Amino acid sequence: MKFLIDTNILLPLEPVVPQGITPDASAAMELARLVSESRNQLLVHPLVSADIANDDEEDRRRIREHILAKYAKLPDPPAIAPHSI
């Protein structure tokens, strides 16, 4: 089974500074652990990279872009209406 995650899960799952370890991080870690233990897969939508690219802090953005590369991207995602982005 494949689980699609967005930035709201990815960022707490992959903190890049100590302050990034938020209360959401525990839930994100539990999700990732359960998906892994059940031999399922986490996927990210290709537009997550655009979301990360909007980060004004260059070092943090570069780290997150690097981390993002380890996640498989959802192939052929459905189009998103322009007003919902």
N, CA, C and O atoms as a Maestro MAE file, in Angstrom:
{
 s_m_m2io_version
 :::
 2.0.0
}

f_m_ct {
 s_m_title
 :::
 protein
 m_atom[340] {
  # First column is atom index #
  i_m_mmod_type
  r_m_x_coord
  r_m_y_coord
  r_m_z_coord
  i_m_residue_number
  s_m_chain_name
  s_m_pdb_residue_name
  s_m_pdb_atom_name
  i_m_atomic_number
  :::
  1 25 0.847 -1.158 0.000 1 A "MET " " N  " 7
  2 3 0.000 0.000 0.000 1 A "MET " " CA " 6
  3 2 0.903 1.234 0.000 1 A "MET " " C  " 6
  4 15 2.005 1.211 0.547 1 A "MET " " O  " 8
  5 25 0.428 2.290 -0.610 2 A "LYS " " N  " 7
  6 3 1.191 3.530 -0.703 2 A "LYS " " CA " 6
  7 2 0.458 4.624 0.061 2 A "LYS " " C  " 6
  8 15 -0.765 4.747 -0.021 2 A "LYS " " O  " 8
  9 25 1.229 5.419 0.808 3 A "PHE " " N  " 7
  10 3 0.679 6.525 1.582 3 A "PHE " " CA " 6
  11 2 1.256 7.828 1.060 3 A "PHE " " C  " 6
  12 15 2.473 8.013 1.025 3 A "PHE " " O  " 8
  13 25 0.384 8.715 0.662 4 A "LEU " " N  " 7
  14 3 0.804 10.017 0.147 4 A "LEU " " CA " 6
  15 2 0.894 11.002 1.302 4 A "LEU " " C  " 6
  16 15 -0.078 11.213 2.028 4 A "LEU " " O  " 8
  17 25 2.068 11.602 1.468 5 A "ILE " " N  " 7
  18 3 2.238 12.620 2.499 5 A "ILE " " CA " 6
  19 2 2.531 13.959 1.833 5 A "ILE " " C  " 6
  20 15 3.053 14.027 0.720 5 A "ILE " " O  " 8
  21 25 2.178 15.020 2.552 6 A "ASP " " N  " 7
  22 3 2.473 16.349 2.037 6 A "ASP " " CA " 6
  23 2 3.469 17.035 2.970 6 A "ASP " " C  " 6
  24 15 4.024 16.403 3.869 6 A "ASP " " O  " 8
  25 25 3.684 18.296 2.756 7 A "THR " " N  " 7
  26 3 4.656 19.054 3.526 7 A "THR " " CA " 6
  27 2 4.326 19.060 5.019 7 A "THR " " C  " 6
  28 15 5.229 19.098 5.854 7 A "THR " " O  " 8
  29 25 3.041 19.023 5.355 8 A "ASN " " N  " 7
  30 3 2.646 19.047 6.766 8 A "ASN " " CA " 6
  31 2 3.107 17.814 7.524 8 A "ASN " " C  " 6
  32 15 3.208 17.854 8.750 8 A "ASN " " O  " 8
  33 25 3.384 16.737 6.840 9 A "ILE " " N  " 7
  34 3 3.935 15.532 7.462 9 A "ILE " " CA " 6
  35 2 5.452 15.488 7.263 9 A "ILE " " C  " 6
  36 15 6.199 15.139 8.177 9 A "ILE " " O  " 8
  37 25 5.887 15.841 6.076 10 A "LEU " " N  " 7
  38 3 7.311 15.751 5.746 10 A "LEU " " CA " 6
  39 2 8.172 16.620 6.663 10 A "LEU " " C  " 6
  40 15 9.203 16.154 7.147 10 A "LEU " " O  " 8
  41 25 7.779 17.859 6.911 11 A "LEU " " N  " 7
  42 3 8.615 18.759 7.709 11 A "LEU " " CA " 6
  43 2 8.769 18.283 9.159 11 A "LEU " " C  " 6
  44 15 9.887 18.287 9.673 11 A "LEU " " O  " 8
  45 25 7.682 17.870 9.841 12 A "PRO " " N  " 7
  46 3 7.895 17.330 11.188 12 A "PRO " " CA " 6
  47 2 8.650 15.997 11.185 12 A "PRO " " C  " 6
  48 15 9.327 15.661 12.157 12 A "PRO " " O  " 8
  49 25 8.533 15.251 10.105 13 A "LEU " " N  " 7
  50 3 9.209 13.968 9.994 13 A "LEU " " CA " 6
  51 2 10.714 14.149 9.804 13 A "LEU " " C  " 6
  52 15 11.505 13.292 10.201 13 A "LEU " " O  " 8
  53 25 11.096 15.252 9.205 14 A "GLU " " N  " 7
  54 3 12.497 15.506 8.858 14 A "GLU " " CA " 6
  55 2 12.944 16.877 9.375 14 A "GLU " " C  " 6
  56 15 13.245 17.759 8.571 14 A "GLU " " O  " 8
  57 25 12.994 17.078 10.699 15 A "PRO " " N  " 7
  58 3 13.422 18.390 11.209 15 A "PRO " " CA " 6
  59 2 14.874 18.663 10.827 15 A "PRO " " C  " 6
  60 15 15.703 17.753 10.813 15 A "PRO " " O  " 8
  61 25 15.172 19.911 10.522 16 A "VAL " " N  " 7
  62 3 16.532 20.276 10.121 16 A "VAL " " CA " 6
  63 2 17.241 21.108 11.185 16 A "VAL " " C  " 6
  64 15 18.430 21.399 11.056 16 A "VAL " " O  " 8
  65 25 16.524 21.489 12.226 17 A "VAL " " N  " 7
  66 3 17.089 22.205 13.370 17 A "VAL " " CA " 6
  67 2 16.399 21.678 14.626 17 A "VAL " " C  " 6
  68 15 15.283 21.165 14.542 17 A "VAL " " O  " 8
  69 25 17.040 21.795 15.784 18 A "PRO " " N  " 7
  70 3 16.401 21.301 17.006 18 A "PRO " " CA " 6
  71 2 15.002 21.881 17.246 18 A "PRO " " C  " 6
  72 15 14.124 21.190 17.763 18 A "PRO " " O  " 8
  73 25 14.798 23.139 16.872 19 A "GLN " " N  " 7
  74 3 13.490 23.760 17.045 19 A "GLN " " CA " 6
  75 2 12.440 23.138 16.131 19 A "GLN " " C  " 6
  76 15 11.243 23.353 16.322 19 A "GLN " " O  " 8
  77 25 12.877 22.378 15.151 20 A "GLY " " N  " 7
  78 3 11.964 21.713 14.234 20 A "GLY " " CA " 6
  79 2 11.328 20.457 14.819 20 A "GLY " " C  " 6
  80 15 10.430 19.867 14.219 20 A "GLY " " O  " 8
  81 25 11.803 20.056 15.992 21 A "ILE " " N  " 7
  82 3 11.209 18.892 16.650 21 A "ILE " " CA " 6
  83 2 9.991 19.394 17.417 21 A "ILE " " C  " 6
  84 15 10.088 19.827 18.566 21 A "ILE " " O  " 8
  85 25 8.862 19.322 16.759 22 A "THR " " N  " 7
  86 3 7.608 19.854 17.273 22 A "THR " " CA " 6
  87 2 6.742 18.723 17.810 22 A "THR " " C  " 6
  88 15 7.075 17.552 17.627 22 A "THR " " O  " 8
  89 25 5.635 19.056 18.471 23 A "PRO " " N  " 7
  90 3 4.717 17.996 18.901 23 A "PRO " " CA " 6
  91 2 4.234 17.128 17.736 23 A "PRO " " C  " 6
  92 15 3.943 15.947 17.923 23 A "PRO " " O  " 8
  93 25 4.150 17.702 16.548 24 A "ASP " " N  " 7
  94 3 3.739 16.948 15.361 24 A "ASP " " CA " 6
  95 2 4.775 15.886 14.969 24 A "ASP " " C  " 6
  96 15 4.441 14.910 14.298 24 A "ASP " " O  " 8
  97 25 6.017 16.076 15.387 25 A "ALA " " N  " 7
  98 3 7.088 15.157 14.986 25 A "ALA " " CA " 6
  99 2 6.834 13.743 15.491 25 A "ALA " " C  " 6
  100 15 7.095 12.777 14.774 25 A "ALA " " O  " 8
  101 25 6.333 13.609 16.705 26 A "SER " " N  " 7
  102 3 6.080 12.267 17.248 26 A "SER " " CA " 6
  103 2 5.049 11.513 16.413 26 A "SER " " C  " 6
  104 15 5.228 10.332 16.115 26 A "SER " " O  " 8
  105 25 3.980 12.193 16.041 27 A "ALA " " N  " 7
  106 3 2.943 11.553 15.227 27 A "ALA " " CA " 6
  107 2 3.486 11.204 13.841 27 A "ALA " " C  " 6
  108 15 3.184 10.136 13.307 27 A "ALA " " O  " 8
  109 25 4.283 12.099 13.259 28 A "ALA " " N  " 7
  110 3 4.869 11.834 11.938 28 A "ALA " " CA " 6
  111 2 5.816 10.640 12.003 28 A "ALA " " C  " 6
  112 15 5.818 9.801 11.102 28 A "ALA " " O  " 8
  113 25 6.618 10.560 13.057 29 A "MET " " N  " 7
  114 3 7.541 9.439 13.223 29 A "MET " " CA " 6
  115 2 6.776 8.123 13.402 29 A "MET " " C  " 6
  116 15 7.165 7.093 12.851 29 A "MET " " O  " 8
  117 25 5.705 8.166 14.165 30 A "GLU " " N  " 7
  118 3 4.890 6.956 14.373 30 A "GLU " " CA " 6
  119 2 4.288 6.488 13.052 30 A "GLU " " C  " 6
  120 15 4.278 5.292 12.760 30 A "GLU " " O  " 8
  121 25 3.787 7.428 12.255 31 A "LEU " " N  " 7
  122 3 3.245 7.079 10.940 31 A "LEU " " CA " 6
  123 2 4.317 6.424 10.081 31 A "LEU " " C  " 6
  124 15 4.084 5.368 9.494 31 A "LEU " " O  " 8
  125 25 5.484 7.042 10.005 32 A "ALA " " N  " 7
  126 3 6.564 6.501 9.174 32 A "ALA " " CA " 6
  127 2 6.974 5.106 9.653 32 A "ALA " " C  " 6
  128 15 7.228 4.219 8.839 32 A "ALA " " O  " 8
  129 25 7.039 4.913 10.971 33 A "ARG " " N  " 7
  130 3 7.414 3.619 11.519 33 A "ARG " " CA " 6
  131 2 6.385 2.553 11.140 33 A "ARG " " C  " 6
  132 15 6.748 1.459 10.708 33 A "ARG " " O  " 8
  133 25 5.106 2.876 11.302 34 A "LEU " " N  " 7
  134 3 4.051 1.916 10.982 34 A "LEU " " CA " 6
  135 2 4.041 1.574 9.491 34 A "LEU " " C  " 6
  136 15 3.855 0.416 9.119 34 A "LEU " " O  " 8
  137 25 4.237 2.565 8.657 35 A "VAL " " N  " 7
  138 3 4.274 2.319 7.208 35 A "VAL " " CA " 6
  139 2 5.453 1.412 6.871 35 A "VAL " " C  " 6
  140 15 5.312 0.472 6.090 35 A "VAL " " O  " 8
  141 25 6.593 1.687 7.449 36 A "SER " " N  " 7
  142 3 7.782 0.879 7.181 36 A "SER " " CA " 6
  143 2 7.628 -0.546 7.700 36 A "SER " " C  " 6
  144 15 7.929 -1.503 6.986 36 A "SER " " O  " 8
  145 25 7.161 -0.692 8.937 37 A "GLU " " N  " 7
  146 3 7.013 -2.021 9.524 37 A "GLU " " CA " 6
  147 2 6.017 -2.892 8.763 37 A "GLU " " C  " 6
  148 15 6.140 -4.116 8.736 37 A "GLU " " O  " 8
  149 25 5.040 -2.249 8.152 38 A "SER " " N  " 7
  150 3 4.039 -3.014 7.404 38 A "SER " " CA " 6
  151 2 4.433 -3.182 5.939 38 A "SER " " C  " 6
  152 15 3.637 -3.624 5.111 38 A "SER " " O  " 8
  153 25 5.680 -2.819 5.641 39 A "ARG " " N  " 7
  154 3 6.245 -2.956 4.299 39 A "ARG " " CA " 6
  155 2 5.440 -2.190 3.254 39 A "ARG " " C  " 6
  156 15 5.259 -2.644 2.125 39 A "ARG " " O  " 8
  157 25 4.972 -1.035 3.656 40 A "ASN " " N  " 7
  158 3 4.283 -0.135 2.740 40 A "ASN " " CA " 6
  159 2 5.234 0.985 2.355 40 A "ASN " " C  " 6
  160 15 6.408 0.959 2.726 40 A "ASN " " O  " 8
  161 25 4.742 1.958 1.624 41 A "GLN " " N  " 7
  162 3 5.623 2.986 1.078 41 A "GLN " " CA " 6
  163 2 5.032 4.378 1.286 41 A "GLN " " C  " 6
  164 15 3.838 4.601 1.090 41 A "GLN " " O  " 8
  165 25 5.912 5.318 1.693 42 A "LEU " " N  " 7
  166 3 5.527 6.723 1.755 42 A "LEU " " CA " 6
  167 2 5.864 7.368 0.413 42 A "LEU " " C  " 6
  168 15 6.948 7.155 -0.128 42 A "LEU " " O  " 8
  169 25 4.951 8.142 -0.109 43 A "LEU " " N  " 7
  170 3 5.164 8.898 -1.346 43 A "LEU " " CA " 6
  171 2 4.905 10.370 -1.066 43 A "LEU " " C  " 6
  172 15 4.141 10.716 -0.165 43 A "LEU " " O  " 8
  173 25 5.542 11.230 -1.843 44 A "VAL " " N  " 7
  174 3 5.246 12.656 -1.775 44 A "VAL " " CA " 6
  175 2 4.715 13.099 -3.134 44 A "VAL " " C  " 6
  176 15 5.078 12.545 -4.171 44 A "VAL " " O  " 8
  177 25 3.859 14.095 -3.106 45 A "HIS " " N  " 7
  178 3 3.368 14.686 -4.348 45 A "HIS " " CA " 6
  179 2 4.519 15.493 -4.958 45 A "HIS " " C  " 6
  180 15 5.271 16.126 -4.216 45 A "HIS " " O  " 8
  181 25 4.675 15.488 -6.262 46 A "PRO " " N  " 7
  182 3 5.765 16.250 -6.880 46 A "PRO " " CA " 6
  183 2 5.747 17.738 -6.530 46 A "PRO " " C  " 6
  184 15 6.795 18.384 -6.546 46 A "PRO " " O  " 8
  185 25 4.582 18.287 -6.217 47 A "LEU " " N  " 7
  186 3 4.517 19.713 -5.881 47 A "LEU " " CA " 6
  187 2 5.076 20.034 -4.498 47 A "LEU " " C  " 6
  188 15 5.212 21.207 -4.152 47 A "LEU " " O  " 8
  189 25 5.402 19.017 -3.702 48 A "VAL " " N  " 7
  190 3 6.056 19.280 -2.420 48 A "VAL " " CA " 6
  191 2 7.379 20.005 -2.668 48 A "VAL " " C  " 6
  192 15 7.771 20.872 -1.888 48 A "VAL " " O  " 8
  193 25 8.059 19.652 -3.743 49 A "SER " " N  " 7
  194 3 9.333 20.324 -4.042 49 A "SER " " CA " 6
  195 2 9.119 21.805 -4.313 49 A "SER " " C  " 6
  196 15 9.972 22.621 -3.962 49 A "SER " " O  " 8
  197 25 8.009 22.168 -4.925 50 A "ALA " " N  " 7
  198 3 7.712 23.588 -5.145 50 A "ALA " " CA " 6
  199 2 7.437 24.287 -3.819 50 A "ALA " " C  " 6
  200 15 7.825 25.439 -3.625 50 A "ALA " " O  " 8
  201 25 6.773 23.594 -2.918 51 A "ASP " " N  " 7
  202 3 6.495 24.143 -1.593 51 A "ASP " " CA " 6
  203 2 7.807 24.405 -0.850 51 A "ASP " " C  " 6
  204 15 7.980 25.463 -0.245 51 A "ASP " " O  " 8
  205 25 8.713 23.458 -0.897 52 A "ILE " " N  " 7
  206 3 10.013 23.611 -0.243 52 A "ILE " " CA " 6
  207 2 10.819 24.718 -0.904 52 A "ILE " " C  " 6
  208 15 11.539 25.447 -0.221 52 A "ILE " " O  " 8
  209 25 10.713 24.858 -2.211 53 A "ALA " " N  " 7
  210 3 11.447 25.892 -2.938 53 A "ALA " " CA " 6
  211 2 11.031 27.299 -2.512 53 A "ALA " " C  " 6
  212 15 11.772 28.256 -2.739 53 A "ALA " " O  " 8
  213 25 9.872 27.435 -1.906 54 A "ASN " " N  " 7
  214 3 9.403 28.745 -1.448 54 A "ASN " " CA " 6
  215 2 10.024 29.182 -0.127 54 A "ASN " " C  " 6
  216 15 9.782 30.300 0.326 54 A "ASN " " O  " 8
  217 25 10.818 28.322 0.496 55 A "ASP " " N  " 7
  218 3 11.457 28.661 1.769 55 A "ASP " " CA " 6
  219 2 12.505 29.752 1.527 55 A "ASP " " C  " 6
  220 15 13.402 29.585 0.700 55 A "ASP " " O  " 8
  221 25 12.386 30.851 2.243 56 A "ASP " " N  " 7
  222 3 13.314 31.980 2.070 56 A "ASP " " CA " 6
  223 2 14.686 31.738 2.689 56 A "ASP " " C  " 6
  224 15 15.657 32.397 2.318 56 A "ASP " " O  " 8
  225 25 14.773 30.802 3.624 57 A "GLU " " N  " 7
  226 3 16.058 30.516 4.270 57 A "GLU " " CA " 6
  227 2 16.824 29.499 3.432 57 A "GLU " " C  " 6
  228 15 16.478 28.318 3.402 57 A "GLU " " O  " 8
  229 25 17.859 29.966 2.758 58 A "GLU " " N  " 7
  230 3 18.562 29.153 1.764 58 A "GLU " " CA " 6
  231 2 19.129 27.848 2.318 58 A "GLU " " C  " 6
  232 15 18.940 26.791 1.717 58 A "GLU " " O  " 8
  233 25 19.821 27.909 3.458 59 A "ASP " " N  " 7
  234 3 20.428 26.686 4.001 59 A "ASP " " CA " 6
  235 2 19.362 25.648 4.344 59 A "ASP " " C  " 6
  236 15 19.514 24.471 4.017 59 A "ASP " " O  " 8
  237 25 18.297 26.075 4.995 60 A "ARG " " N  " 7
  238 3 17.222 25.153 5.359 60 A "ARG " " CA " 6
  239 2 16.567 24.572 4.104 60 A "ARG " " C  " 6
  240 15 16.264 23.380 4.049 60 A "ARG " " O  " 8
  241 25 16.353 25.423 3.101 61 A "ARG " " N  " 7
  242 3 15.747 24.965 1.850 61 A "ARG " " CA " 6
  243 2 16.627 23.912 1.179 61 A "ARG " " C  " 6
  244 15 16.120 22.893 0.711 61 A "ARG " " O  " 8
  245 25 17.928 24.146 1.129 62 A "ARG " " N  " 7
  246 3 18.846 23.203 0.492 62 A "ARG " " CA " 6
  247 2 18.862 21.864 1.225 62 A "ARG " " C  " 6
  248 15 18.890 20.809 0.591 62 A "ARG " " O  " 8
  249 25 18.845 21.901 2.552 63 A "ILE " " N  " 7
  250 3 18.803 20.660 3.330 63 A "ILE " " CA " 6
  251 2 17.518 19.901 3.036 63 A "ILE " " C  " 6
  252 15 17.542 18.691 2.813 63 A "ILE " " O  " 8
  253 25 16.396 20.613 3.035 64 A "ARG " " N  " 7
  254 3 15.107 19.957 2.782 64 A "ARG " " CA " 6
  255 2 15.028 19.399 1.365 64 A "ARG " " C  " 6
  256 15 14.457 18.329 1.154 64 A "ARG " " O  " 8
  257 25 15.594 20.110 0.393 65 A "GLU " " N  " 7
  258 3 15.610 19.582 -0.979 65 A "GLU " " CA " 6
  259 2 16.422 18.290 -1.026 65 A "GLU " " C  " 6
  260 15 16.056 17.340 -1.718 65 A "GLU " " O  " 8
  261 25 17.518 18.265 -0.290 66 A "HIS " " N  " 7
  262 3 18.359 17.070 -0.232 66 A "HIS " " CA " 6
  263 2 17.596 15.905 0.412 66 A "HIS " " C  " 6
  264 15 17.617 14.786 -0.099 66 A "HIS " " O  " 8
  265 25 16.926 16.175 1.532 67 A "ILE " " N  " 7
  266 3 16.147 15.145 2.231 67 A "ILE " " CA " 6
  267 2 15.020 14.627 1.348 67 A "ILE " " C  " 6
  268 15 14.749 13.426 1.322 67 A "ILE " " O  " 8
  269 25 14.366 15.525 0.630 68 A "LEU " " N  " 7
  270 3 13.230 15.154 -0.210 68 A "LEU " " CA " 6
  271 2 13.594 14.095 -1.246 68 A "LEU " " C  " 6
  272 15 12.746 13.303 -1.658 68 A "LEU " " O  " 8
  273 25 14.841 14.084 -1.658 69 A "ALA " " N  " 7
  274 3 15.277 13.151 -2.699 69 A "ALA " " CA " 6
  275 2 15.150 11.685 -2.279 69 A "ALA " " C  " 6
  276 15 15.123 10.803 -3.138 69 A "ALA " " O  " 8
  277 25 15.070 11.411 -0.979 70 A "LYS " " N  " 7
  278 3 14.963 10.011 -0.554 70 A "LYS " " CA " 6
  279 2 13.546 9.472 -0.640 70 A "LYS " " C  " 6
  280 15 13.339 8.270 -0.473 70 A "LYS " " O  " 8
  281 25 12.563 10.331 -0.896 71 A "TYR " " N  " 7
  282 3 11.169 9.909 -0.969 71 A "TYR " " CA " 6
  283 2 10.749 9.717 -2.428 71 A "TYR " " C  " 6
  284 15 11.060 10.534 -3.294 71 A "TYR " " O  " 8
  285 25 10.050 8.636 -2.669 72 A "ALA " " N  " 7
  286 3 9.492 8.413 -4.002 72 A "ALA " " CA " 6
  287 2 8.382 9.430 -4.251 72 A "ALA " " C  " 6
  288 15 7.627 9.780 -3.343 72 A "ALA " " O  " 8
  289 25 8.298 9.889 -5.475 73 A "LYS " " N  " 7
  290 3 7.252 10.840 -5.839 73 A "LYS " " CA " 6
  291 2 6.069 10.098 -6.453 73 A "LYS " " C  " 6
  292 15 6.235 9.094 -7.145 73 A "LYS " " O  " 8
  293 25 4.885 10.610 -6.186 74 A "LEU " " N  " 7
  294 3 3.678 10.040 -6.759 74 A "LEU " " CA " 6
  295 2 3.753 10.163 -8.276 74 A "LEU " " C  " 6
  296 15 3.816 11.278 -8.796 74 A "LEU " " O  " 8
  297 25 3.749 9.043 -8.999 75 A "PRO " " N  " 7
  298 3 3.807 9.132 -10.456 75 A "PRO " " CA " 6
  299 2 2.456 9.581 -11.010 75 A "PRO " " C  " 6
  300 15 1.404 9.169 -10.522 75 A "PRO " " O  " 8
  301 25 2.500 10.411 -12.011 76 A "ASP " " N  " 7
  302 3 1.298 10.872 -12.710 76 A "ASP " " CA " 6
  303 2 0.187 11.348 -11.771 76 A "ASP " " C  " 6
  304 15 -0.930 10.832 -11.819 76 A "ASP " " O  " 8
  305 25 0.490 12.331 -10.917 77 A "PRO " " N  " 7
  306 3 -0.558 12.806 -10.006 77 A "PRO " " CA " 6
  307 2 -1.663 13.517 -10.774 77 A "PRO " " C  " 6
  308 15 -1.419 14.069 -11.846 77 A "PRO " " O  " 8
  309 25 -2.872 13.505 -10.232 78 A "PRO " " N  " 7
  310 3 -3.955 14.238 -10.891 78 A "PRO " " CA " 6
  311 2 -3.661 15.735 -10.864 78 A "PRO " " C  " 6
  312 15 -2.958 16.230 -9.983 78 A "PRO " " O  " 8
  313 25 -4.195 16.421 -11.815 79 A "ALA " " N  " 7
  314 3 -3.981 17.882 -11.881 79 A "ALA " " CA " 6
  315 2 -4.654 18.545 -10.685 79 A "ALA " " C  " 6
  316 15 -5.682 18.080 -10.194 79 A "ALA " " O  " 8
  317 25 -4.061 19.625 -10.234 80 A "ILE " " N  " 7
  318 3 -4.616 20.406 -9.152 80 A "ILE " " CA " 6
  319 2 -5.137 21.708 -9.740 80 A "ILE " " C  " 6
  320 15 -4.439 22.394 -10.486 80 A "ILE " " O  " 8
  321 25 -6.365 22.034 -9.394 81 A "ALA " " N  " 7
  322 3 -6.971 23.281 -9.904 81 A "ALA " " CA " 6
  323 2 -6.141 24.474 -9.409 81 A "ALA " " C  " 6
  324 15 -5.723 24.482 -8.251 81 A "ALA " " O  " 8
  325 25 -5.894 25.476 -10.255 82 A "PRO " " N  " 7
  326 3 -5.063 26.623 -9.876 82 A "PRO " " CA " 6
  327 2 -5.533 27.335 -8.599 82 A "PRO " " C  " 6
  328 15 -4.705 27.856 -7.852 82 A "PRO " " O  " 8
  329 25 -6.820 27.366 -8.342 83 A "HIS " " N  " 7
  330 3 -7.318 28.074 -7.166 83 A "HIS " " CA " 6
  331 2 -7.098 27.295 -5.878 83 A "HIS " " C  " 6
  332 15 -7.317 27.843 -4.798 83 A "HIS " " O  " 8
  333 25 -6.677 26.049 -5.949 84 A "SER " " N  " 7
  334 3 -6.491 25.256 -4.730 84 A "SER " " CA " 6
  335 2 -5.030 25.172 -4.312 84 A "SER " " C  " 6
  336 15 -4.711 24.505 -3.328 84 A "SER " " O  " 8
  337 25 -4.146 25.828 -5.034 85 A "ILE " " N  " 7
  338 3 -2.712 25.793 -4.687 85 A "ILE " " CA " 6
  339 2 -2.408 26.915 -3.720 85 A "ILE " " C  " 6
  340 15 -1.263 27.073 -3.297 85 A "ILE " " O  " 8
  :::
 }
 m_bond[339] {
  # First column is bond index #
  i_m_from
  i_m_to
  i_m_order
  :::
  1 1 2 1
  2 2 3 1
  3 3 4 2
  4 3 5 1
  5 5 6 1
  6 6 7 1
  7 7 8 2
  8 7 9 1
  9 9 10 1
  10 10 11 1
  11 11 12 2
  12 11 13 1
  13 13 14 1
  14 14 15 1
  15 15 16 2
  16 15 17 1
  17 17 18 1
  18 18 19 1
  19 19 20 2
  20 19 21 1
  21 21 22 1
  22 22 23 1
  23 23 24 2
  24 23 25 1
  25 25 26 1
  26 26 27 1
  27 27 28 2
  28 27 29 1
  29 29 30 1
  30 30 31 1
  31 31 32 2
  32 31 33 1
  33 33 34 1
  34 34 35 1
  35 35 36 2
  36 35 37 1
  37 37 38 1
  38 38 39 1
  39 39 40 2
  40 39 41 1
  41 41 42 1
  42 42 43 1
  43 43 44 2
  44 43 45 1
  45 45 46 1
  46 46 47 1
  47 47 48 2
  48 47 49 1
  49 49 50 1
  50 50 51 1
  51 51 52 2
  52 51 53 1
  53 53 54 1
  54 54 55 1
  55 55 56 2
  56 55 57 1
  57 57 58 1
  58 58 59 1
  59 59 60 2
  60 59 61 1
  61 61 62 1
  62 62 63 1
  63 63 64 2
  64 63 65 1
  65 65 66 1
  66 66 67 1
  67 67 68 2
  68 67 69 1
  69 69 70 1
  70 70 71 1
  71 71 72 2
  72 71 73 1
  73 73 74 1
  74 74 75 1
  75 75 76 2
  76 75 77 1
  77 77 78 1
  78 78 79 1
  79 79 80 2
  80 79 81 1
  81 81 82 1
  82 82 83 1
  83 83 84 2
  84 83 85 1
  85 85 86 1
  86 86 87 1
  87 87 88 2
  88 87 89 1
  89 89 90 1
  90 90 91 1
  91 91 92 2
  92 91 93 1
  93 93 94 1
  94 94 95 1
  95 95 96 2
  96 95 97 1
  97 97 98 1
  98 98 99 1
  99 99 100 2
  100 99 101 1
  101 101 102 1
  102 102 103 1
  103 103 104 2
  104 103 105 1
  105 105 106 1
  106 106 107 1
  107 107 108 2
  108 107 109 1
  109 109 110 1
  110 110 111 1
  111 111 112 2
  112 111 113 1
  113 113 114 1
  114 114 115 1
  115 115 116 2
  116 115 117 1
  117 117 118 1
  118 118 119 1
  119 119 120 2
  120 119 121 1
  121 121 122 1
  122 122 123 1
  123 123 124 2
  124 123 125 1
  125 125 126 1
  126 126 127 1
  127 127 128 2
  128 127 129 1
  129 129 130 1
  130 130 131 1
  131 131 132 2
  132 131 133 1
  133 133 134 1
  134 134 135 1
  135 135 136 2
  136 135 137 1
  137 137 138 1
  138 138 139 1
  139 139 140 2
  140 139 141 1
  141 141 142 1
  142 142 143 1
  143 143 144 2
  144 143 145 1
  145 145 146 1
  146 146 147 1
  147 147 148 2
  148 147 149 1
  149 149 150 1
  150 150 151 1
  151 151 152 2
  152 151 153 1
  153 153 154 1
  154 154 155 1
  155 155 156 2
  156 155 157 1
  157 157 158 1
  158 158 159 1
  159 159 160 2
  160 159 161 1
  161 161 162 1
  162 162 163 1
  163 163 164 2
  164 163 165 1
  165 165 166 1
  166 166 167 1
  167 167 168 2
  168 167 169 1
  169 169 170 1
  170 170 171 1
  171 171 172 2
  172 171 173 1
  173 173 174 1
  174 174 175 1
  175 175 176 2
  176 175 177 1
  177 177 178 1
  178 178 179 1
  179 179 180 2
  180 179 181 1
  181 181 182 1
  182 182 183 1
  183 183 184 2
  184 183 185 1
  185 185 186 1
  186 186 187 1
  187 187 188 2
  188 187 189 1
  189 189 190 1
  190 190 191 1
  191 191 192 2
  192 191 193 1
  193 193 194 1
  194 194 195 1
  195 195 196 2
  196 195 197 1
  197 197 198 1
  198 198 199 1
  199 199 200 2
  200 199 201 1
  201 201 202 1
  202 202 203 1
  203 203 204 2
  204 203 205 1
  205 205 206 1
  206 206 207 1
  207 207 208 2
  208 207 209 1
  209 209 210 1
  210 210 211 1
  211 211 212 2
  212 211 213 1
  213 213 214 1
  214 214 215 1
  215 215 216 2
  216 215 217 1
  217 217 218 1
  218 218 219 1
  219 219 220 2
  220 219 221 1
  221 221 222 1
  222 222 223 1
  223 223 224 2
  224 223 225 1
  225 225 226 1
  226 226 227 1
  227 227 228 2
  228 227 229 1
  229 229 230 1
  230 230 231 1
  231 231 232 2
  232 231 233 1
  233 233 234 1
  234 234 235 1
  235 235 236 2
  236 235 237 1
  237 237 238 1
  238 238 239 1
  239 239 240 2
  240 239 241 1
  241 241 242 1
  242 242 243 1
  243 243 244 2
  244 243 245 1
  245 245 246 1
  246 246 247 1
  247 247 248 2
  248 247 249 1
  249 249 250 1
  250 250 251 1
  251 251 252 2
  252 251 253 1
  253 253 254 1
  254 254 255 1
  255 255 256 2
  256 255 257 1
  257 257 258 1
  258 258 259 1
  259 259 260 2
  260 259 261 1
  261 261 262 1
  262 262 263 1
  263 263 264 2
  264 263 265 1
  265 265 266 1
  266 266 267 1
  267 267 268 2
  268 267 269 1
  269 269 270 1
  270 270 271 1
  271 271 272 2
  272 271 273 1
  273 273 274 1
  274 274 275 1
  275 275 276 2
  276 275 277 1
  277 277 278 1
  278 278 279 1
  279 279 280 2
  280 279 281 1
  281 281 282 1
  282 282 283 1
  283 283 284 2
  284 283 285 1
  285 285 286 1
  286 286 287 1
  287 287 288 2
  288 287 289 1
  289 289 290 1
  290 290 291 1
  291 291 292 2
  292 291 293 1
  293 293 294 1
  294 294 295 1
  295 295 296 2
  296 295 297 1
  297 297 298 1
  298 298 299 1
  299 299 300 2
  300 299 301 1
  301 301 302 1
  302 302 303 1
  303 303 304 2
  304 303 305 1
  305 305 306 1
  306 306 307 1
  307 307 308 2
  308 307 309 1
  309 309 310 1
  310 310 311 1
  311 311 312 2
  312 311 313 1
  313 313 314 1
  314 314 315 1
  315 315 316 2
  316 315 317 1
  317 317 318 1
  318 318 319 1
  319 319 320 2
  320 319 321 1
  321 321 322 1
  322 322 323 1
  323 323 324 2
  324 323 325 1
  325 325 326 1
  326 326 327 1
  327 327 328 2
  328 327 329 1
  329 329 330 1
  330 330 331 1
  331 331 332 2
  332 331 333 1
  333 333 334 1
  334 334 335 1
  335 335 336 2
  336 335 337 1
  337 337 338 1
  338 338 339 1
  339 339 340 2
  :::
 }
}
